[in-house]
């Protein structure tokens, strides 16, 4: 009898074409982590651990990295995993015809070589202390397949019926860490919180990616589903301004919008007590955290600024996902901005598609954008805030900020690096390319019969060790 786990996720992915633009998302990444692991991985305590490589060394100046491929590995196709496989993956990443956004992450790579079948060496122009975190983040080692990725992970993709389910099967030839305990994992998706809750209460899921936060305690009391959030995890929802278009190309209008939005009222209405007001990129108790005073709410002054800038009465093209609670949040923000003469024309998009087809490829002036945690500040700041960053759809650009981000990227002193990132957050707050509405935690859940499952701070699915207690050893 097959040992099957049923996993309930929020978002269906657009693509599983590993390392591609459409697969660089919080929905595809957890699947690809199971199917196409990288050279190294981040465990649930954010420690770098072996994956396709069983060991590695880094030069003291963090310019050169050498990885040793675990012998005897094969892709799901049966082809051997070698150092050449890694070189082929990075050649594809840097191939302009493929269009991977990872090429920007690895800028400065001067040489990539495979001196033998089990050794691969990376050489960078400048120190790159965050390199291992980039590898462990959203980079995957795979064969050149698009519709069904062939990796060397503990699970292989068996079926993907769009809009219905994804089936993962245990890979019998897997010889890496954490072999799969389940024969199959069936993944289904429920973007709507009410639908997700109904499926949970009906006993249709053994594991749940995001438990509706306000229902978590009651589900545990009824012994339907136990849940908790991973330590240090954080998701945020921001109101983003398109700085290339009126009216938010004017800093005073951005400030006015921030002054008009009552963030605490939004939290009280939709998320309390599972969210709080957030003003920087990292919480104050983080090594990178900085204390920033909240922008005071002052609708009279906000309205004056809007009128002064000639923006009063403007209709603003706005995009937002239809996934709860964003719809309610967006409508509440729209109501508050009407008080100062800004009218949001909100267009809700279905799930999927989402980033990048929405945020980068459509015409908008404002957007409600959710963003999950990143493996390292270099990934966060370079992608979201640097000029031309791959997750910087607002067109935000500040040369002083770019210099800080570049300096932090090559700094080996961790204390100095943290100081630079704190300074960067002060600049971002001053320029106000977006207003963080709140940060929240989304607990993951497991049915009473499940053991061996642990939530990951980055939202990865640690499914290999998970098993039902009644399975035979």
C-alpha positions in Angstrom: 0.0 0.0 0.0 1.4 3.4 -1.0 2.3 5.8 1.7 0.7 9.1 0.6 0.9 12.6 2.1 -1.7 15.2 1.1 -0.2 18.7 1.0 -2.4 21.8 0.8 -0.7 24.9 -0.7 -1.9 28.4 -1.4 -0.6 29.2 -4.9 -0.1 27.1 -7.9 3.1 27.8 -9.8 3.3 29.2 -13.3 6.2 27.0 -14.3 8.6 24.4 -13.1 11.3 25.3 -15.6 14.1 25.5 -13.0 16.1 28.7 -12.9 13.8 30.4 -15.3 12.0 33.8 -14.9 8.6 32.3 -14.4 9.8 29.7 -11.9 11.5 32.2 -9.6 8.6 32.4 -7.2 7.5 31.4 -3.8 5.1 28.9 -5.3 7.5 27.1 -7.6 10.6 27.2 -5.4 9.4 24.8 -2.6 8.6 22.2 -5.3 11.9 22.7 -7.1 13.7 22.3 -3.8 12.3 18.8 -3.5 12.9 17.9 -7.1 16.1 19.8 -8.2 18.2 20.6 -5.1 21.1 22.9 -5.4 24.8 22.3 -4.5 23.9 23.3 -0.9 20.7 24.0 1.0 19.5 25.9 4.0 18.0 23.9 6.8 15.2 24.9 9.1 17.7 26.8 11.3 19.1 28.6 8.3 22.4 26.7 8.4 24.2 25.9 5.1 24.1 22.1 4.6 25.2 19.7 1.8 22.8 18.8 -1.0 24.1 17.8 -4.5 27.6 18.7 -3.1 28.6 16.7 0.0 31.3 19.2 0.9 32.8 22.5 -0.1 35.6 25.0 0.7 35.8 28.7 0.3 38.9 30.9 0.1 39.6 33.3 3.0 38.8 36.2 0.7 35.5 34.6 -0.4 36.4 34.9 -4.0 36.9 31.2 -4.8 34.5 28.4 -3.9 35.1 24.6 -4.6 32.4 22.0 -4.4 32.7 18.2 -4.4 29.8 16.4 -6.0 28.4 13.4 -4.0 29.5 10.3 -6.0 26.8 8.0 -7.4 24.1 10.6 -7.9 21.7 10.5 -10.8 19.0 12.7 -12.2 15.5 11.3 -12.3 16.2 10.5 -16.0 19.0 8.2 -15.0 21.8 10.5 -16.2 24.7 10.9 -13.8 25.1 14.1 -11.9 28.6 15.5 -12.5 30.5 18.7 -12.2 29.8 19.2 -15.9 26.1 19.2 -15.0 26.6 22.2 -12.7 28.6 24.0 -15.4 25.8 23.3 -17.9 23.2 24.8 -15.5 25.1 28.0 -15.0 25.8 28.3 -18.7 22.0 28.3 -19.2 21.5 30.8 -16.5 23.9 33.2 -18.3 22.5 32.5 -21.7 20.5 35.5 -22.8 18.2 33.3 -24.8 17.0 31.7 -21.6 16.4 34.9 -19.8 17.1 33.8 -16.2 16.9 36.5 -13.6 19.6 34.7 -11.7 22.3 36.0 -14.0 22.1 39.4 -12.1 22.5 37.6 -8.8 25.8 36.0 -9.9 27.2 39.1 -11.6 31.0 39.2 -11.1 31.5 35.5 -11.8 34.8 35.4 -13.7 35.4 31.7 -14.1 33.5 28.4 -13.7 35.5 25.2 -14.2 35.1 21.5 -13.7 38.7 20.2 -13.1 37.3 16.6 -12.8 34.0 14.8 -12.8 33.3 15.5 -9.1 34.7 18.9 -8.6 33.4 22.3 -9.6 35.1 25.7 -8.9 33.6 29.2 -9.0 35.9 32.3 -9.1 34.5 35.8 -8.6 36.1 39.1 -9.3 35.2 40.5 -5.9 34.5 38.9 -2.5 31.1 37.3 -2.5 30.3 36.1 1.1 26.6 35.6 0.3 27.3 33.2 -2.5 26.4 30.1 -0.6 23.0 31.7 0.4 22.3 32.5 -3.2 23.0 28.9 -4.2 20.8 27.6 -1.4 18.0 30.1 -2.2 16.5 29.8 -5.7 19.2 28.2 -7.8 18.6 24.6 -8.8 20.7 21.8 -10.5 18.6 20.2 -13.2 18.6 18.8 -16.6 17.5 21.0 -19.5 13.8 20.1 -19.3 10.9 22.5 -19.3 7.6 20.7 -18.8 8.8 18.2 -16.2 11.9 19.1 -14.4 14.5 16.3 -14.0 16.6 16.8 -10.9 18.5 14.7 -8.3 16.0 15.3 -5.5 14.3 12.9 -3.1 11.1 13.4 -5.1 10.4 13.4 -8.8 7.5 15.1 -10.7 5.0 12.4 -11.7 1.9 14.4 -12.8 1.0 18.1 -12.9 -2.7 18.7 -13.8 -3.0 22.5 -13.9 -5.6 23.8 -11.6 -6.1 20.4 -9.9 -3.1 18.7 -8.4 0.7 18.0 -8.6 1.9 14.5 -7.8 5.4 13.9 -6.5 6.9 10.4 -6.3 9.7 9.2 -4.1 12.9 8.8 -6.2 14.2 5.3 -5.5 17.7 6.1 -6.7 18.2 9.1 -4.4 21.3 8.9 -2.3 21.4 12.3 -0.6 20.5 13.6 2.8 16.9 13.2 4.1 15.5 10.4 1.9 11.7 10.6 1.4 9.5 8.7 3.8 6.4 9.0 1.6 5.9 7.2 -1.6 3.8 10.0 -3.0 2.9 13.6 -2.1 -0.3 15.0 -3.6 -0.2 18.8 -3.7 -3.4 20.8 -4.1 -4.0 24.6 -4.1 -6.5 26.8 -2.4 -5.8 30.6 -2.7 -9.1 31.4 -1.1 -8.8 31.3 2.7 -12.4 30.1 3.2 -11.9 27.3 0.8 -8.6 26.3 2.4 -10.3 26.3 5.9 -13.2 24.1 4.6 -10.7 21.6 3.1 -8.8 21.5 6.4 -12.0 20.9 8.4 -13.1 18.2 6.0 -9.8 16.3 6.7 -8.6 16.7 3.1 -5.0 17.7 4.1 -2.2 16.1 6.1 0.0 19.2 5.8 -0.9 22.8 5.2 1.4 25.5 3.8 -0.5 28.4 5.3 -3.2 27.9 7.9 -5.7 30.8 8.1 -4.2 32.6 11.1 -7.4 33.5 12.9 -8.6 29.9 12.7 -5.4 28.2 13.9 -6.1 28.1 17.6 -9.6 26.7 17.2 -8.4 24.0 14.8 -5.8 22.9 17.4 -8.3 22.9 20.2 -10.6 20.6 18.1 -7.5 18.4 17.3 -8.1 18.9 13.6 -4.8 20.6 12.8 -1.8 21.7 14.8 0.3 24.6 13.6 3.1 27.0 14.3 5.2 29.5 12.4 8.9 29.0 11.7 11.2 31.1 13.9 12.3 34.4 12.2 9.9 34.0 9.3 8.2 37.1 8.0 6.0 38.1 5.2 5.0 41.6 4.3 2.4 43.4 2.3 3.3 46.8 0.9 1.6 49.5 -1.1 4.0 50.1 -3.9 4.3 53.3 -5.9 5.3 53.4 -9.6 7.9 56.1 -9.5 8.0 56.4 -13.3 4.4 57.6 -13.5 2.3 60.4 -12.0 1.2 61.0 -9.4 3.7 59.0 -7.4 6.7 60.3 -9.3 6.2 63.2 -6.9 7.7 62.4 -3.4 5.1 64.6 -1.7 2.2 62.5 -3.1 3.9 59.4 -1.8 4.2 60.9 1.6 0.6 62.0 1.5 -0.6 58.5 0.7 1.5 57.2 3.6 0.0 59.8 6.0 -3.5 58.9 4.9 -3.4 55.1 5.4 -4.4 53.8 8.8 -2.3 50.7 9.1 -3.3 49.7 12.6 -7.0 49.8 11.5 -6.2 47.4 8.6 -4.4 45.0 11.0 -7.3 45.2 13.5 -9.8 44.5 10.8 -8.1 41.6 9.0 -5.0 40.2 10.8 -4.9 40.9 14.6 -3.2 39.5 16.5 -1.0 37.9 13.8 0.5 41.0 12.3 2.1 44.3 13.2 3.1 47.6 11.7 6.4 47.4 9.9 8.6 50.3 8.7 11.9 48.8 7.5 13.2 45.8 5.7 14.2 43.9 8.8 12.6 43.9 12.3 14.5 45.7 15.1 15.6 42.5 16.8 17.4 41.3 13.6 21.2 42.0 13.3 20.1 44.1 10.3 17.2 45.8 12.0 16.9 49.5 12.4 14.4 51.6 14.4 12.4 53.9 12.2 9.5 56.1 13.5 6.2 55.4 11.8 4.9 58.1 9.5 2.2 59.9 11.6 -1.4 59.8 10.2 -2.5 63.3 9.3 -5.3 63.3 6.6 -5.6 67.1 6.6 -1.9 67.6 5.8 -2.1 64.7 3.3 -4.9 66.3 1.5 -3.1 69.6 1.4 0.0 67.9 -0.2 -2.2 66.2 -2.8 -3.9 69.5 -3.7 -0.5 71.3 -3.8 0.8 68.8 -6.3 -2.2 69.0 -8.5 -3.1 65.4 -7.9 -6.5 65.9 -6.2 -9.2 63.9 -7.9 -6.8 61.6 -9.9 -7.8 58.0 -10.6 -4.9 55.6 -10.1 -4.6 52.3 -11.9 -3.9 49.8 -9.1 -3.3 46.0 -9.1 -3.8 43.5 -6.4 -4.1 39.7 -6.0 -7.6 38.3 -5.2 -6.1 36.1 -2.4 -7.5 37.0 1.0 -7.1 39.2 3.0 -5.6 41.4 0.3 -8.9 42.2 -1.3 -10.3 43.6 2.0 -7.0 45.4 2.7 -7.0 47.0 -0.7 -10.6 48.2 -0.4 -9.8 49.7 3.0 -6.8 51.5 1.7 -8.9 52.8 -1.3 -11.5 54.2 1.2 -8.8 56.0 3.2 -7.1 57.5 0.1 -10.5 58.8 -1.1 -10.5 61.1 1.9 -7.5 62.9 0.4 -8.7 63.0 -3.2 -6.9 59.9 -4.6 -9.1 57.3 -6.2 -7.8 53.7 -6.7 -9.1 51.8 -9.7 -8.2 48.4 -8.4 -7.9 45.5 -10.9 -7.6 42.1 -9.1 -5.7 39.4 -10.8 -6.3 35.7 -10.5 -3.9 33.3 -8.9 -1.9 32.4 -11.0 -0.6 34.5 -12.8 1.3 36.9 -10.6 4.9 38.1 -10.6 6.4 38.8 -13.0 3.5 38.8 -15.5 1.6 41.3 -13.4 4.2 43.5 -11.6 6.7 43.8 -14.5 4.5 43.4 -17.6 1.4 45.5 -17.0 0.7 49.2 -16.8 0.0 50.3 -13.2 0.5 53.3 -11.0 0.1 51.5 -7.6 0.2 47.9 -6.5 -0.4 45.8 -3.4 2.6 43.6 -3.4 3.3 40.7 -1.0 6.9 39.6 -0.4 8.3 36.7 1.5 11.6 36.4 3.4 15.0 36.1 1.6 17.9 33.9 2.3 20.3 36.8 2.7 20.1 40.6 2.7 22.2 40.7 -0.5 19.3 39.0 -2.2 16.7 41.2 -0.7 18.4 44.6 -1.3 19.8 43.9 -4.8 16.6 42.4 -6.1 14.1 44.8 -4.5 15.8 48.1 -4.1 18.8 48.5 -6.4 18.6 50.2 -9.7 17.3 47.7 -12.2 16.7 45.0 -9.6 14.7 42.1 -10.8 12.1 42.5 -8.1 12.1 46.3 -8.3 9.0 47.0 -10.5 8.5 50.6 -9.2 11.6 51.9 -11.1 13.2 53.1 -7.8 16.7 54.2 -8.2 19.2 55.9 -5.8 22.9 56.0 -6.6 23.8 56.3 -2.9 21.8 53.3 -2.1 23.3 51.3 -5.0 26.8 52.1 -3.6 25.8 50.9 -0.1 24.3 47.7 -1.5 27.4 47.0 -3.6 29.7 47.7 -0.7 27.8 45.4 1.6 27.9 42.6 -1.0 31.7 42.5 -0.8 32.2 43.2 2.9 33.6 40.3 4.9 33.1 42.0 8.3 29.6 41.0 9.4 29.2 43.9 11.8 30.2 46.4 9.1 27.9 44.7 6.6 25.0 44.9 9.0 25.7 48.6 9.5 25.6 49.2 5.8 22.2 47.4 5.5 20.8 49.5 8.3 22.0 52.7 6.6 20.4 51.4 3.4 17.0 51.1 5.1 17.2 54.7 6.3 17.6 55.8 2.7 14.7 53.6 1.5 12.4 55.0 4.1 13.4 58.6 3.3 12.7 58.0 -0.5 9.5 56.0 0.2 9.3 53.9 -3.0 6.7 51.8 -1.1 4.8 51.8 2.2 5.0 48.6 4.2 1.4 48.0 5.4 2.2 45.2 7.8 4.3 42.1 8.4 2.6 38.9 9.4 3.4 35.3 10.1 1.6 32.5 8.4 1.6 29.3 10.4 2.1 25.9 8.7 0.0 23.0 9.9 0.0 19.3 10.2 -2.7 16.8 11.1 -2.5 14.9 14.4 -1.2 11.7 12.6 1.8 13.4 11.1 5.4 13.4 12.5 8.8 14.6 11.3 7.5 17.8 9.7 9.1 21.2 10.6 8.3 24.7 9.2 11.1 26.4 7.3 11.8 30.2 7.8 11.9 30.7 4.0 8.7 28.8 3.3 10.4 25.8 1.8 8.5 22.5 2.2 10.5 20.0 4.4 8.5 17.0 3.2 11.2 14.3 2.9 11.3 13.5 6.7 7.5 13.8 7.0 5.5 10.6 7.7 2.3 9.3 9.1 2.7 7.8 12.6 0.8 4.6 11.5 3.1 3.8 8.7 5.2 0.7 9.1 8.8 1.3 9.8 
